[in-house]
Amino acid sequence: MVFWLIIGALTLATILVLARQMLRPRDTAPVAEGDTTRMSSDMKVYRDQLNELDRDVARGTVTAQDAERARIEISRRLLEADKAAQAKTQPTDAPQTVSRMVIGLCAIFLAVGAFGLYWTLGSPGFQDLGREKRIAMSQEMRESRPSQAEVEADMPPWPGPPAEAPEDYLELIQGLRDAVADRPDDPRGLDLLAQHEAAIGNMVAAHKAMGHLLKVKGASATADDFVRQADLLVNAAGGFISPEAEEMLRNALARDPDHQLARYYTGLMFAQNGRPDMGFRLWRGLLEEGPATAIWWTSVRSQIGNLAAHAGVDYTPPDAPTRPAMPGLTGPSADDIEAAQEMTEEDRAAMIQGMVEQLSNRLATEGGTPEEWARLITVLGVVGETDRAAAIWDEAKTIFADHPDALATVQAAATQTGLVQ
C-alpha cells in the first residue's frame, strides 16, 4: 500500500506541475517607455548607448552632426531588438477551456498509462527484496522443501518394466531380488540390484538397494557411490533435489570436491532454491572445464543462459562441438542367425569365437565405439574368457579416459561381467 501511495503522489505531482504551466496566465502588456525590468539585454545596451551619446555631445567630444547619425543608427537597432523581444513573448491564442481539456486528457493518459505499464511489466504486490532478504528467503525455501518420501508419494506409481524388456532378463532380476533378500548385506548383490532396478525404471527400489549398500560399505563408500545414490534419488523424485539427495551430494563433495556430476546436481539444487548466482558459478566452471562429451554438458549448456540472466550476468556459453557420426555396430545378419540354428554345438561355438576374434581384431587395429567395446567384454564374459575380458577392460579405460560418458558405457558391461566390484 505504501508503494502505491508513493507512486500515486508522484504521478499527481507531475500532473500538477504540467497543469500549472499550461494554465498559467500570460502577461501580454506592452513594454512601457521607462520600464527596464522587461527589456532584453540588447535593448538595455542600446538605451545606455543613447544616454552616453547625449553626455558626449554635452562634453563636446562628439559633434552634433556625428551624434545625430549615431543616434539614428542606435535607435534603429533598439527598434529591431524590441521587435525580436516581442516576437519571443508573443502568447498563444488557446482558450482556457481548451487548455483545461488538454490538461485533463494528459492527466488521464499519465495516470492510466503509468499504472497500466507497471501492472503489465512490473510485479504488483511484490515486496522489495534486498540481497540479504533474497538470501534469507532462499535459505527458508531450501529448509522447508519436501522430503524425498513426500515427493515420491506425489509421483505416479511405477508402471512396471518396459514392454520390450526380455522375459529372461526380468526373471534374472527377480532372482537377484530373492538372492538379496536371503543375503541382505552382500555388497555385490546390492550393487547389481541397484543397477538393474534402475535399468528397468524402478528408481525407488534402486535407491533403496543403493542406500543399504552405502550402509554396508560405511566409511569405505566413495564419492562415486554417493553421487550414484543422489542420481537415483533425483530420478525417483522427477528431477527434484530433495534434502536426502543434497546430503548425498555433500558427502560426495567432501570426498572429492572436483566431482563433476556432484557439482552439476549441486548447481541444480541452488537453481531450484532461489540462488541462481551460486548455481551459475558451479555450472560455468563445469561448462568451461568440459569435456563436451560428458553426460551433463548439453544439459548445462542449454540452461545456463537462463540461469545467468537470473543471476544478473551477461554470459555466452561456449559453442557445442560438432560430433562425428557414430559408426553402426557390426553383428550377425539374419542369414547368420538362421544358419546358426542348424549348426552343431561345436560349429556354433566356432562361429561365435570367429565373430569375437573379428571384433577384437578390428577394435585393436581400427578402434570402435564404446558400445562395441562393451559388447566385446560382455561376449567374452559369456564364453568364460574373463581374463581376456579384463584385459580389454583395462585397455578401454586407457582409451576412454578423457571421455567419461563413453567410459561409463564400457564400465556398465564390465560391471555386469563381474570385472568391476
C-alpha positions, 0 to 999 in steps of 0.5 A: 500500500505504501508503494502505491501511495508513493507512486500515486503522489508522484504521478499527481505531482507531475500532473500538477506541475504540467497543469500549472504551466499550461494554465498559467496566465500570460502577461501580454502588456506592452513594454512601457517607455521607462520600464527596464525590468522587461527589456532584453539585454540588447535593448538595455545596451542600446538605451545606455548607448543613447544616454552616453551619446547625449553626455558626449555631445554635452562634453563636446567630444562628439559633434552634433552632426556625428551624434545625430547619425549615431543616434539614428543608427542606435535607435534603429537597432533598439527598434529591431531588438524590441521587435525580436523581444516581442516576437519571443513573448508573443502568447498563444491564442488557446482558450482556457477551456481548451487548455483545461481539456488538454490538461485533463486528457494528459492527466488521464493518459499519465495516470492510466498509462503509468499504472497500466505499464507497471501492472503489465511489466512490473510485479504488483504486490511484490515486496522489495527484496534486498540481497540479504532478504533474497538470501534469507528467503532462499535459505527458508525455501531450501529448509522447508522443501519436501522430503524425498518420501513426500515427493515420491508419494506425489509421483505416479506409481511405477508402471512396471518394466518396459514392454520390450524388456526380455522375459529372461532378463526380468526373471534374472532380476527377480532372482537377484531380488530373492538372492538379496533378500536371503543375503541382505548385506552382500555388497555385490548383490546390492550393487547389481540390484541397484543397477538393474532396478534402475535399468528397468525404471524402478528408481525407488527400489534402486535407491533403496538397494543403493542406500543399504549398500552405502550402509554396508560399505560405511566409511569405505563408500566413495564419492562415486557411490554417493553421487550414484545414490543422489542420481537415483534419488533425483530420478525417483523424485522427477528431477527434484533435489530433495534434502536426502539427495543434497546430503548425498551430494555433500558427502560426495563433495567432501570426498572429492570436491572436483566431482563433476556430476556432484557439482552439476546436481549441486548447481541444480539444487541452488537453481531450484532454491532461489540462488541462481548466482551460486548455481551459475558459478558451479555450472560455468566452471563445469561448462568451461572445464568440459569435456563436451562429451560428458553426460551433463554438458548439453544439459548445462549448456542449454540452461545456463543462459537462463540461469545467468540472466537470473543471476544478473550476468551477461554470459555466452556459453561456449559453442557445442562441438560438432560430433562425428557420426557414430559408426553402426555396430557390426553383428550377425545378419539374419542369414547368420542367425538362421544358419546358426540354428542348424549348426552343431554345438561345436560349429556354433561355438566356432562361429561365435569365437570367429565373430569375437576374434573379428571384433577384437581384431578390428577394435585393436587395429581400427578402434570402435565405439564404446558400445562395441567395446562393451559388447566385446567384454560382455561376449567374452564374459559369456564364453568364460574368457574373463581374463581376456575380458579384463584385459580389454577392460583395462585397455578401454579405460586407457582409451576412454579416459578423457571421455567419461560418458563413453567410459561409463558405457564400457564400465556398465558391461564390465560391471555386469561381467563381474570385472568391476566390484 
